[in-house]
Structures are given as structure tokens and as C-alpha cells.
């Protein structure tokens, strides 16, 4: 059996979340803190349809690579979805739930993985980019499309 690169899977999950317009996506290396997984991917979605889109997007891409989840929780929840792949656990949360549970604080002894795929960190950052931009509407639309495609 081939060794699974859980960091690469975590980065792929974060990339998929970003492509679905998730905000504040982080990867936590929890290997030295707990044995339940190697990495957590934590991301915020702004609506229930977005939570569904992110979760389904990750599951679809992973399934195409023959990677099956061990457990799923919150399938009927409108605010928090958890997908457990053994070495990585993916949390897709609403803003309110993320602020309430503060998983990053709970796992403060873990290491945050920096990744070039993590782009826009918040809605405010995107709004700031848009408002400060002196580009024409056409150029701004092109920039938005590039952000979506990365």
C-alpha cells in the first residue's frame, strides 16, 4: 500500500475551498498535539449553499482520486460540515460557528501551515481590493476571474 501524503491532500482541500470562494482557509499541523489526524483544514463559508458546494467539491475531487472519507458529520447541518479522511479532517464552517468554536484557539499548540494557495483571507480584503482598484470594469472583471481560477 502506498504511503499517503496527507499534507498534499490538505493543500488540495484548501485549494478546492478557495476555488469555491471560501474565506480564511488555514491548514493546521496537529501531529505533535493529537493522534486523531495529521492535519486540520479549517475554512469559512458565507452560506449553507456554499458549505455544501465546498464539501461536495472536496469529496468529488478526492473520490475521483480514489480517496474515500472515513466519516462525515453535519451532512444535514446548515452551519458546519466535517469530513474525516483519517490523516486530515476538513471543517467547513459558517462565520458564526467558526467564531463560536474557535478551533484555531483550541488547537493553539499546532503549527499553521503557510501555503501559496491561500489567497483572499476575508470578504473585507476582497472588498478593499475592489474599492482601491483604479482599473476599469473590464480589468477588474479579469482580475476577479483570475482569483477564481487560482
C-alpha positions in Angstrom: 0.0 0.0 0.0 1.4 3.4 -1.0 2.0 6.0 1.7 -0.5 8.8 1.6 0.8 12.4 1.6 -1.7 13.9 3.9 -0.2 17.4 3.6 -0.7 17.3 -0.1 -4.3 16.3 0.4 -4.8 19.1 3.0 -3.4 21.6 0.5 -5.6 20.2 -2.2 -8.7 20.5 0.0 -7.7 24.1 0.9 -7.3 24.9 -2.8 -10.7 23.4 -3.6 -12.2 25.5 -0.8 -10.6 28.6 -2.2 -11.9 27.9 -5.6 -15.4 27.8 -4.1 -14.8 31.2 -2.6 -14.2 30.1 1.0 -12.6 32.6 3.2 -9.9 32.4 5.9 -8.8 28.9 5.0 -6.0 27.5 7.1 -4.2 24.2 7.5 -3.1 23.2 11.0 -0.4 20.6 11.5 -1.7 18.8 14.6 0.7 15.8 14.5 2.5 16.8 17.7 -0.7 17.7 19.5 -3.0 14.8 19.0 -3.2 11.4 17.3 -6.7 11.9 15.8 -5.2 13.2 12.5 -2.1 14.8 11.0 -3.8 18.0 9.6 -7.0 20.0 10.0 -8.2 22.1 7.2 -10.5 24.8 8.5 -12.4 27.2 6.3 -15.3 29.5 6.4 -18.3 29.6 4.1 -20.8 32.5 4.0 -23.9 30.5 3.4 -25.4 27.0 3.6 -25.2 26.5 -0.2 -21.5 27.5 -0.1 -20.9 25.0 2.8 -22.5 22.4 0.5 -20.5 23.4 -2.6 -17.2 23.3 -0.8 -17.9 20.0 0.9 -19.2 18.3 -2.2 -16.3 19.8 -4.3 -13.7 18.3 -2.0 -15.5 14.9 -1.8 -15.9 14.8 -5.6 -12.2 15.5 -6.4 -11.0 13.2 -3.7 -13.3 10.4 -4.9 -12.0 10.8 -8.4 -8.6 10.1 -6.9 -10.0 7.1 -5.1 -9.7 8.7 -1.7 -12.7 7.9 0.4 -13.8 9.6 3.6 -13.9 7.5 6.8 -16.6 9.6 8.4 -18.8 12.7 7.7 -20.7 14.7 10.2 -23.1 17.6 9.8 -24.4 16.5 6.4 -27.8 17.9 7.4 -26.3 20.9 9.2 -26.6 24.4 7.8 -23.5 25.7 9.6 -20.8 23.1 10.0 -19.6 20.2 7.9 -16.8 17.8 9.0 -15.2 15.3 6.6 -12.7 12.9 8.1 -10.1 11.3 5.8 -8.1 9.7 8.6 -4.9 11.8 8.2 -6.8 15.0 7.5 -10.1 16.3 8.9 -11.8 19.1 7.0 -14.0 21.6 8.8 -16.3 23.8 6.6 -18.0 26.3 8.9 -20.2 29.3 8.9 -18.8 32.5 10.2 -20.8 32.4 13.4 -19.9 28.8 14.2 -16.2 29.4 13.5 -16.2 32.4 15.8 -18.1 30.5 18.4 -15.9 27.3 18.5 -12.5 29.0 17.7 -10.8 25.8 16.6 -7.6 27.6 15.9 -7.5 28.7 19.6 -8.5 25.2 20.8 -5.5 23.8 18.8 -3.2 26.7 19.5 -0.2 24.4 20.1 -0.5 23.2 16.5 1.5 24.7 13.6 -0.2 26.8 10.9 1.0 25.6 7.5 1.7 28.5 5.2 0.6 27.8 1.7 0.8 29.8 -1.5 -2.7 28.6 -2.4 -4.4 30.5 0.4 -5.3 33.8 -1.2 -8.1 36.1 -0.1 -8.4 35.9 3.7 -11.7 37.7 4.1 -14.7 39.4 2.4 -13.3 42.7 3.7 -10.0 42.1 1.9 -11.7 41.3 -1.3 -13.9 44.5 -0.9 -10.7 46.5 -0.2 -9.1 45.2 -3.3 -12.2 46.1 -5.4 -12.6 49.6 -3.9 -9.0 50.6 -4.1 -8.6 49.4 -7.7 -8.3 52.1 -10.2 -8.7 49.6 -13.0 -11.6 49.7 -15.5 -14.6 47.4 -15.0 -13.2 45.1 -17.7 -9.8 44.9 -16.0 -11.5 44.3 -12.6 -13.6 41.6 -14.0 -10.5 39.9 -15.4 -8.8 40.2 -12.0 -11.8 38.6 -10.3 -11.8 35.7 -12.8 -8.1 35.2 -12.2 -8.8 35.0 -8.5 -11.5 32.4 -9.1 -9.3 30.3 -11.3 -6.3 30.1 -8.9 
